[in-house]
């Protein structure tokens, strides 16, 4: 039975990448893009965007993001609870 491992790297206290490896070699790497100490995008092998923050409100809460080709929109109540999560292409 084989084993897998993951190795994380950090820049300025923020995660910058997670590399996944099996006994046969590298499986792939998630690369994280940060702005102002917050994750704004995740790329696979530093090329294909798999998650990206595209808009946030004045409180810094995400209001729009993309996952691959899917667009997501989020709304919040006065108590900062998520009220909507719409997925569309």
C-alpha positions as CSV (number, residue, x, y, z in Angstrom):
1,X,0.0,0.0,0.0
2,X,1.4,3.4,-1.0
3,X,1.5,6.6,1.0
4,X,0.9,10.2,0.3
5,X,2.2,13.3,1.9
6,X,1.7,17.0,1.7
7,X,4.2,19.8,2.3
8,X,3.1,23.3,3.1
9,X,5.1,26.5,2.5
10,X,4.4,29.9,4.0
11,X,5.3,33.5,3.0
12,X,5.0,36.3,5.6
13,X,2.8,34.1,7.8
14,X,0.4,33.2,5.0
15,X,0.2,29.8,3.3
16,X,1.7,30.0,-0.2
17,X,1.5,26.4,-1.4
18,X,0.6,22.9,-0.5
19,X,2.4,20.2,-2.5
20,X,0.9,16.7,-2.6
21,X,3.3,13.7,-3.2
22,X,2.8,10.0,-3.6
23,X,5.4,7.2,-3.6
24,X,5.4,7.7,-7.4
25,X,6.3,11.4,-7.2
26,X,4.4,14.7,-7.3
27,X,0.6,14.7,-7.6
28,X,0.2,18.4,-7.8
29,X,0.5,21.7,-6.0
30,X,-2.1,24.2,-4.7
31,X,-0.8,27.7,-4.9
32,X,-2.4,30.4,-2.8
33,X,-2.5,34.1,-3.7
34,X,-2.9,36.4,-0.7
35,X,-3.7,40.1,-0.4
36,X,-3.7,42.1,2.9
37,X,-3.2,38.8,4.8
38,X,-6.2,37.1,3.2
39,X,-6.5,34.3,0.6
40,X,-7.8,35.7,-2.7
41,X,-7.1,32.9,-5.1
42,X,-6.1,29.2,-5.3
43,X,-4.4,27.9,-8.4
44,X,-3.6,24.3,-9.3
45,X,0.1,23.9,-10.3
46,X,0.3,27.7,-10.4
47,X,-1.7,27.8,-13.6
48,X,-5.4,26.9,-13.5
49,X,-7.5,29.0,-11.1
50,X,-9.7,26.7,-8.9
51,X,-11.0,29.4,-6.6
52,X,-10.9,33.2,-6.8
53,X,-12.4,36.0,-4.7
54,X,-13.8,38.5,-7.1
55,X,-15.7,40.9,-4.8
56,X,-16.1,41.7,-1.1
57,X,-18.3,44.1,0.9
58,X,-17.1,47.0,3.2
59,X,-16.8,44.5,6.1
60,X,-14.3,42.4,4.1
61,X,-16.8,39.5,3.6
62,X,-16.8,37.7,0.3
63,X,-19.7,38.6,-1.9
64,X,-18.6,37.1,-5.2
65,X,-16.2,34.3,-6.0
66,X,-15.5,31.9,-8.8
67,X,-14.9,28.2,-8.5
68,X,-13.5,27.0,-11.8
69,X,-16.1,28.3,-14.2
70,X,-18.9,28.6,-11.6
71,X,-19.7,32.1,-10.3
72,X,-20.9,32.3,-6.7
73,X,-22.7,35.3,-5.0
74,X,-23.2,35.6,-1.3
75,X,-25.4,37.9,0.8
76,X,-25.5,38.5,4.6
77,X,-28.0,39.3,7.3
78,X,-27.5,42.2,9.7
79,X,-25.9,39.6,12.0
80,X,-23.4,38.6,9.3
81,X,-24.9,35.2,8.6
82,X,-24.8,34.0,5.0
83,X,-28.3,34.3,3.4
84,X,-27.7,33.4,-0.2
85,X,-25.3,31.3,-2.2
86,X,-26.0,31.3,-5.9
87,X,-24.2,29.2,-8.4
88,X,-24.3,29.9,-12.0
89,X,-22.2,29.8,-15.1
